[in-house]
Amino acid sequence: MAEAPDPLVPAEVDLRGYEFMPLYGDRLFKSETWIAASPEAKVAALRLWWQSYAHETPAASLPNNDTLLADYAGYGVAVKAWRKVKDQAMRGWELCSDGRWYHRTVAEVAMKAWGERLRSRERQRKWRERNDMKNGDVTVTKMVTEPLRNGDVTADRIGQDSDKTGKELVLTPANAGGGTKVPPCPHEDIIELYHKHLPMGRQVKLELWEGQRKARLQTRWREKKERQHLGWWDDLFTHVAASAFLTGRAYRPGHEPFLVNLDWILKPDNMAKIIEGEYNREKAA
């Protein structure tokens, strides 16, 4: 019996959070796999390609589990019905030595996207380095919003007045004072985590990230020391993704489902309720 081939992509290839996958029309629609497949198998095949590309790690792979594959292919718990179209829907997939299925065409497309993601991260890293060199270290002793009557400032009021005035103060070397160094806010990395945990369909699409929106994220980053680590934001978005209410999975009949967005998450009161688990105590509709 021949040994299973090595995985077609490295284990670290992760495209979760991507909202689209290239569709090479001539290559797909003129292929024997597509021409020979039944209509049901074609739909299942497309769903499996998308699942493997944007929701699995490594990308371009699928688990060797018919229960999961049936769900991914659109058959839900109807595993027997899935098995009737499995051979056609999974034509071209190979079971590799790590126990997962891989498709060579999807792997090729995924590796191109992975290369672009790595290049994008490198561009962001270089941009942050240039920005740090340009602006110098930012230091903060206490958080600032607006002067009080005695000329002092308070951390408790940061962000609370932003929704009334439409502005939030961005800390700079000029207004921060001396004290503990605060690392620059990695906006792109936090947004990437947001899309990773809340793919389209679970959140409102994030278009532009600049101006007041960018200032709000920077404010939340600098408020507390524990927030100055990407792991904290990863946990935050995990809590959001676990909430059926915030992701539109639970809603009252006759009402539109609520889909969360990053602006909403970053409001102080909303963030506090997420951290406290308020939106994970779901009530029956």
C-alpha positions as a Markdown table, in Angstrom:
| # | Residue | x | y | z |
|---|---|---|---|---|
| 1 | Met | 0.0 | 0.0 | 0.0 |
| 2 | Ala | 1.5 | 3.4 | -1.0 |
| 3 | Glu | 2.3 | 5.8 | 1.7 |
| 4 | Ala | 0.1 | 8.9 | 2.0 |
| 5 | Pro | 1.7 | 12.0 | 0.4 |
| 6 | Asp | 2.9 | 14.9 | 2.4 |
| 7 | Pro | 0.5 | 17.8 | 3.0 |
| 8 | Leu | 0.3 | 20.1 | 0.0 |
| 9 | Val | 0.7 | 23.3 | 2.1 |
| 10 | Pro | 2.7 | 24.1 | 5.2 |
| 11 | Ala | 0.9 | 23.8 | 8.6 |
| 12 | Glu | 1.1 | 27.5 | 9.3 |
| 13 | Val | -0.9 | 28.6 | 6.2 |
| 14 | Asp | -3.9 | 30.3 | 7.7 |
| 15 | Leu | -6.4 | 32.3 | 5.5 |
| 16 | Arg | -9.1 | 32.6 | 8.1 |
| 17 | Gly | -10.8 | 36.0 | 7.9 |
| 18 | Tyr | -10.6 | 36.2 | 4.1 |
| 19 | Glu | -13.9 | 37.3 | 2.5 |
| 20 | Phe | -13.3 | 36.0 | -1.0 |
| 21 | Met | -11.5 | 33.3 | -3.0 |
| 22 | Pro | -10.5 | 33.7 | -6.7 |
| 23 | Leu | -12.6 | 31.7 | -9.1 |
| 24 | Tyr | -10.8 | 30.8 | -12.3 |
| 25 | Gly | -13.8 | 30.2 | -14.5 |
| 26 | Asp | -12.2 | 28.5 | -17.5 |
| 27 | Arg | -10.1 | 26.3 | -15.3 |
| 28 | Leu | -13.1 | 25.2 | -13.2 |
| 29 | Phe | -16.0 | 25.0 | -15.6 |
| 30 | Lys | -14.0 | 23.2 | -18.3 |
| 31 | Ser | -12.6 | 20.7 | -15.9 |
| 32 | Glu | -13.7 | 17.0 | -16.0 |
| 33 | Thr | -14.6 | 17.2 | -12.3 |
| 34 | Trp | -17.1 | 20.0 | -13.0 |
| 35 | Ile | -18.6 | 18.6 | -16.2 |
| 36 | Ala | -19.1 | 15.1 | -14.8 |
| 37 | Ala | -20.6 | 16.1 | -11.5 |
| 38 | Ser | -24.3 | 16.2 | -10.7 |
| 39 | Pro | -25.8 | 19.6 | -9.8 |
| 40 | Glu | -25.9 | 18.5 | -6.1 |
| 41 | Ala | -22.2 | 17.5 | -6.2 |
| 42 | Lys | -21.2 | 20.8 | -7.9 |
| 43 | Val | -22.8 | 22.8 | -5.0 |
| 44 | Ala | -21.2 | 20.6 | -2.4 |
| 45 | Ala | -17.8 | 20.9 | -4.2 |
| 46 | Leu | -17.9 | 24.7 | -4.2 |
| 47 | Arg | -18.9 | 24.8 | -0.5 |
| 48 | Leu | -16.0 | 22.5 | 0.4 |
| 49 | Trp | -13.5 | 24.5 | -1.6 |
| 50 | Trp | -14.6 | 27.7 | 0.3 |
| 51 | Gln | -14.6 | 26.0 | 3.7 |
| 52 | Ser | -11.0 | 24.6 | 3.1 |
| 53 | Tyr | -9.7 | 27.9 | 1.8 |
| 54 | Ala | -11.0 | 30.4 | 4.4 |
| 55 | His | -12.0 | 28.4 | 7.4 |
| 56 | Glu | -9.6 | 25.6 | 7.9 |
| 57 | Thr | -6.0 | 25.3 | 9.0 |
| 58 | Pro | -3.9 | 24.6 | 7.1 |
| 59 | Ala | -5.8 | 26.3 | 4.3 |
| 60 | Ala | -6.8 | 24.1 | 1.3 |
| 61 | Ser | -7.4 | 21.1 | 3.7 |
| 62 | Leu | -10.4 | 19.4 | 5.1 |
| 63 | Pro | -10.8 | 17.0 | 8.1 |
| 64 | Asn | -11.3 | 13.3 | 7.3 |
| 65 | Asn | -14.6 | 13.2 | 9.1 |
| 66 | Asp | -17.9 | 12.6 | 7.2 |
| 67 | Thr | -20.0 | 14.3 | 9.9 |
| 68 | Leu | -18.1 | 17.5 | 9.5 |
| 69 | Leu | -17.8 | 17.2 | 5.7 |
| 70 | Ala | -21.6 | 16.7 | 5.4 |
| 71 | Asp | -22.2 | 19.9 | 7.3 |
| 72 | Tyr | -19.6 | 21.9 | 5.4 |
| 73 | Ala | -21.1 | 20.6 | 2.1 |
| 74 | Gly | -24.5 | 21.9 | 3.0 |
| 75 | Tyr | -26.1 | 18.5 | 4.1 |
| 76 | Gly | -26.2 | 19.3 | 7.8 |
| 77 | Val | -26.7 | 16.1 | 9.7 |
| 78 | Ala | -27.8 | 14.1 | 6.6 |
| 79 | Val | -24.6 | 12.1 | 6.4 |
| 80 | Lys | -26.1 | 9.3 | 4.3 |
| 81 | Ala | -27.2 | 11.8 | 1.7 |
| 82 | Trp | -23.7 | 13.4 | 1.7 |
| 83 | Arg | -22.0 | 10.1 | 1.1 |
| 84 | Lys | -24.1 | 9.6 | -2.1 |
| 85 | Val | -22.4 | 12.6 | -3.7 |
| 86 | Lys | -19.1 | 12.5 | -1.8 |
| 87 | Asp | -17.1 | 10.8 | -4.6 |
| 88 | Gln | -18.1 | 13.4 | -7.2 |
| 89 | Ala | -17.9 | 16.4 | -4.8 |
| 90 | Met | -14.4 | 15.4 | -3.6 |
| 91 | Arg | -12.9 | 14.4 | -6.9 |
| 92 | Gly | -9.3 | 15.7 | -6.9 |
| 93 | Trp | -8.9 | 15.7 | -3.1 |
| 94 | Glu | -6.0 | 13.6 | -1.6 |
| 95 | Leu | -5.8 | 12.2 | 1.9 |
| 96 | Cys | -2.3 | 13.2 | 3.1 |
| 97 | Ser | 0.0 | 12.0 | 5.8 |
| 98 | Asp | -1.4 | 14.4 | 8.4 |
| 99 | Gly | -4.8 | 12.7 | 8.1 |
| 100 | Arg | -6.4 | 15.6 | 6.2 |
| 101 | Trp | -7.7 | 16.0 | 2.7 |
| 102 | Tyr | -6.0 | 18.4 | 0.3 |
| 103 | His | -6.9 | 19.7 | -3.1 |
| 104 | Arg | -4.0 | 20.7 | -5.4 |
| 105 | Thr | -5.8 | 23.5 | -7.2 |
| 106 | Val | -7.1 | 25.0 | -3.9 |
| 107 | Ala | -3.7 | 24.6 | -2.4 |
| 108 | Glu | -2.1 | 26.5 | -5.3 |
| 109 | Val | -4.6 | 29.4 | -4.9 |
| 110 | Ala | -4.2 | 29.3 | -1.1 |
| 111 | Met | -0.4 | 29.6 | -1.3 |
| 112 | Lys | -0.7 | 32.7 | -3.6 |
| 113 | Ala | -3.0 | 34.3 | -1.0 |
| 114 | Trp | -0.7 | 33.3 | 1.9 |
| 115 | Gly | 2.2 | 34.9 | 0.2 |
| 116 | Glu | 0.3 | 38.1 | -0.2 |
| 117 | Arg | -0.8 | 38.0 | 3.5 |
| 118 | Leu | 2.9 | 37.6 | 4.5 |
| 119 | Arg | 3.9 | 40.5 | 2.3 |
| 120 | Ser | 1.1 | 42.6 | 3.7 |
| 121 | Arg | 2.3 | 41.8 | 7.3 |
| 122 | Glu | 5.8 | 42.7 | 6.3 |
| 123 | Arg | 4.7 | 46.0 | 4.9 |
| 124 | Gln | 2.8 | 46.8 | 8.0 |
| 125 | Arg | 5.8 | 45.9 | 10.2 |
| 126 | Lys | 8.0 | 48.2 | 8.2 |
| 127 | Trp | 5.4 | 51.0 | 8.3 |
| 128 | Arg | 5.2 | 50.7 | 12.1 |
| 129 | Glu | 9.0 | 50.8 | 12.4 |
| 130 | Arg | 9.2 | 53.9 | 10.3 |
| 131 | Asn | 6.3 | 55.5 | 12.2 |
| 132 | Asp | 8.0 | 54.7 | 15.6 |
| 133 | Met | 11.2 | 56.2 | 14.4 |
| 134 | Lys | 9.4 | 59.3 | 13.2 |
| 135 | Asn | 7.3 | 59.8 | 16.3 |
| 136 | Gly | 9.6 | 58.5 | 18.9 |
| 137 | Asp | 8.6 | 56.7 | 22.1 |
| 138 | Val | 5.2 | 57.6 | 23.6 |
| 139 | Thr | 5.0 | 57.7 | 27.4 |
| 140 | Val | 2.0 | 57.9 | 29.6 |
| 141 | Thr | 1.5 | 58.3 | 33.3 |
| 142 | Lys | -2.3 | 58.7 | 33.3 |
| 143 | Met | -5.0 | 58.6 | 30.7 |
| 144 | Val | -6.4 | 61.9 | 29.4 |
| 145 | Thr | -9.6 | 63.2 | 27.9 |
| 146 | Glu | -10.3 | 66.8 | 28.9 |
| 147 | Pro | -9.1 | 69.2 | 31.6 |
| 148 | Leu | -11.1 | 69.4 | 34.8 |
| 149 | Arg | -11.8 | 72.6 | 36.6 |
| 150 | Asn | -8.6 | 72.3 | 38.7 |
| 151 | Gly | -6.6 | 71.6 | 35.6 |
| 152 | Asp | -6.1 | 67.9 | 36.4 |
| 153 | Val | -7.2 | 65.0 | 34.2 |
| 154 | Thr | -8.8 | 61.7 | 35.0 |
| 155 | Ala | -8.7 | 58.2 | 33.5 |
| 156 | Asp | -12.2 | 57.4 | 34.4 |
| 157 | Arg | -13.7 | 59.8 | 31.9 |
| 158 | Ile | -11.7 | 58.6 | 28.9 |
| 159 | Gly | -13.9 | 57.6 | 26.0 |
| 160 | Gln | -17.1 | 58.5 | 27.9 |
| 161 | Asp | -17.5 | 62.0 | 26.2 |
| 162 | Ser | -16.4 | 60.8 | 22.8 |
| 163 | Asp | -19.9 | 59.8 | 21.7 |
| 164 | Lys | -21.3 | 63.2 | 22.7 |
| 165 | Thr | -18.6 | 65.3 | 21.1 |
| 166 | Gly | -17.6 | 63.0 | 18.2 |
| 167 | Lys | -14.0 | 63.3 | 19.3 |
| 168 | Glu | -11.5 | 61.3 | 21.4 |
| 169 | Leu | -8.2 | 62.6 | 22.4 |
| 170 | Val | -5.2 | 60.7 | 20.9 |
| 171 | Leu | -2.3 | 60.6 | 23.2 |
| 172 | Thr | 0.9 | 62.1 | 21.8 |
| 173 | Pro | 4.4 | 62.8 | 23.2 |
| 174 | Ala | 3.1 | 66.4 | 23.7 |
| 175 | Asn | 0.2 | 65.6 | 26.0 |
| 176 | Ala | 1.2 | 62.2 | 27.5 |
| 177 | Gly | 3.8 | 63.4 | 30.0 |
| 178 | Gly | 6.6 | 61.1 | 31.3 |
| 179 | Gly | 6.2 | 57.6 | 32.7 |
| 180 | Thr | 5.7 | 54.1 | 31.5 |
| 181 | Lys | 6.3 | 53.4 | 27.8 |
| 182 | Val | 3.2 | 52.3 | 25.9 |
| 183 | Pro | 3.8 | 50.3 | 22.7 |
| 184 | Pro | 2.1 | 51.7 | 19.5 |
| 185 | Cys | -1.3 | 50.3 | 18.8 |
| 186 | Pro | -1.1 | 47.6 | 16.2 |
| 187 | His | -4.4 | 48.6 | 14.4 |
| 188 | Glu | -4.0 | 46.2 | 11.4 |
| 189 | Asp | -3.3 | 43.1 | 13.7 |
| 190 | Ile | -6.3 | 43.8 | 15.9 |
| 191 | Ile | -8.5 | 44.2 | 12.9 |
| 192 | Glu | -7.2 | 41.0 | 11.5 |
| 193 | Leu | -8.1 | 39.2 | 14.8 |
| 194 | Tyr | -11.6 | 40.8 | 14.5 |
| 195 | His | -12.1 | 39.3 | 11.0 |
| 196 | Lys | -10.6 | 36.0 | 12.1 |
| 197 | His | -13.1 | 35.4 | 14.9 |
| 198 | Leu | -16.0 | 37.2 | 13.2 |
| 199 | Pro | -16.1 | 36.3 | 9.5 |
| 200 | Met | -18.6 | 37.9 | 7.2 |
| 201 | Gly | -22.1 | 36.9 | 8.1 |
| 202 | Arg | -21.3 | 37.4 | 11.8 |
| 203 | Gln | -20.3 | 41.0 | 11.7 |
| 204 | Val | -20.9 | 44.2 | 9.8 |
| 205 | Lys | -18.3 | 44.7 | 7.1 |
| 206 | Leu | -15.5 | 47.0 | 8.1 |
| 207 | Glu | -14.8 | 49.4 | 5.3 |
| 208 | Leu | -12.4 | 52.3 | 6.3 |
| 209 | Trp | -10.3 | 52.5 | 9.4 |
| 210 | Glu | -9.2 | 56.0 | 10.0 |
| 211 | Gly | -9.9 | 59.3 | 11.8 |
| 212 | Gln | -12.2 | 58.9 | 14.9 |
| 213 | Arg | -12.5 | 55.2 | 14.5 |
| 214 | Lys | -8.8 | 54.7 | 14.6 |
| 215 | Ala | -8.5 | 57.1 | 17.6 |
| 216 | Arg | -11.1 | 55.1 | 19.5 |
| 217 | Leu | -9.1 | 51.8 | 19.1 |
| 218 | Gln | -5.9 | 53.6 | 20.1 |
| 219 | Thr | -7.6 | 54.9 | 23.2 |
| 220 | Arg | -8.9 | 51.5 | 24.3 |
| 221 | Trp | -5.4 | 50.1 | 23.7 |
| 222 | Arg | -3.7 | 52.6 | 26.0 |
| 223 | Glu | -6.3 | 52.6 | 28.8 |
| 224 | Lys | -5.1 | 49.5 | 30.5 |
| 225 | Lys | -1.7 | 47.7 | 30.5 |
| 226 | Glu | -3.3 | 44.3 | 29.9 |
| 227 | Arg | -4.9 | 45.5 | 26.7 |
| 228 | Gln | -1.4 | 46.2 | 25.2 |
| 229 | His | -1.1 | 42.6 | 24.1 |
| 230 | Leu | -2.7 | 41.0 | 21.1 |
| 231 | Gly | -3.7 | 38.0 | 23.3 |
| 232 | Trp | -6.1 | 40.2 | 25.2 |
| 233 | Trp | -7.8 | 41.3 | 22.0 |
| 234 | Asp | -7.9 | 37.7 | 20.8 |
| 235 | Asp | -9.8 | 36.7 | 23.9 |
| 236 | Leu | -12.1 | 39.7 | 23.6 |
| 237 | Phe | -13.2 | 38.7 | 20.1 |
| 238 | Thr | -13.5 | 35.1 | 21.2 |
| 239 | His | -16.1 | 36.2 | 23.7 |
| 240 | Val | -17.9 | 38.2 | 21.1 |
| 241 | Ala | -18.0 | 35.3 | 18.6 |
| 242 | Ala | -19.4 | 33.0 | 21.3 |
| 243 | Ser | -22.4 | 35.3 | 21.8 |
| 244 | Ala | -25.4 | 34.2 | 19.8 |
| 245 | Phe | -27.0 | 37.7 | 20.2 |
| 246 | Leu | -24.0 | 39.7 | 19.0 |
| 247 | Thr | -23.5 | 37.5 | 16.0 |
| 248 | Gly | -27.2 | 37.4 | 14.9 |
| 249 | Arg | -27.7 | 33.8 | 15.8 |
| 250 | Ala | -30.4 | 34.6 | 18.4 |
| 251 | Tyr | -33.0 | 37.2 | 18.0 |
| 252 | Arg | -36.7 | 37.8 | 18.8 |
| 253 | Pro | -39.2 | 36.9 | 16.1 |
| 254 | Gly | -40.3 | 39.9 | 14.1 |
| 255 | His | -37.0 | 41.7 | 14.9 |
| 256 | Glu | -33.9 | 42.1 | 12.7 |
| 257 | Pro | -30.9 | 40.1 | 14.0 |
| 258 | Phe | -28.2 | 42.3 | 15.6 |
| 259 | Leu | -24.8 | 42.0 | 13.9 |
| 260 | Val | -21.9 | 43.5 | 15.9 |
| 261 | Asn | -19.3 | 45.9 | 14.5 |
| 262 | Leu | -15.9 | 47.0 | 15.8 |
| 263 | Asp | -17.1 | 50.6 | 16.5 |
| 264 | Trp | -19.8 | 49.2 | 18.8 |
| 265 | Ile | -17.3 | 46.8 | 20.5 |
| 266 | Leu | -14.9 | 49.7 | 21.3 |
| 267 | Lys | -17.5 | 51.8 | 23.1 |
| 268 | Pro | -16.5 | 51.7 | 26.9 |
| 269 | Asp | -19.9 | 50.5 | 28.2 |
| 270 | Asn | -20.2 | 47.8 | 25.5 |
| 271 | Met | -16.7 | 46.5 | 26.0 |
| 272 | Ala | -17.2 | 46.3 | 29.8 |
| 273 | Lys | -20.4 | 44.2 | 29.3 |
| 274 | Ile | -18.5 | 41.9 | 26.9 |
| 275 | Ile | -15.7 | 41.4 | 29.3 |
| 276 | Glu | -18.2 | 40.7 | 32.1 |
| 277 | Gly | -19.9 | 38.1 | 30.0 |
| 278 | Glu | -23.2 | 40.0 | 29.8 |
| 279 | Tyr | -23.8 | 39.0 | 26.2 |
| 280 | Asn | -23.0 | 35.3 | 26.8 |
| 281 | Arg | -25.9 | 34.8 | 29.2 |
| 282 | Glu | -28.4 | 34.3 | 26.4 |
| 283 | Lys | -32.1 | 34.2 | 27.1 |
| 284 | Ala | -34.6 | 32.2 | 25.2 |
| 285 | Ala | -36.3 | 34.2 | 22.5 |
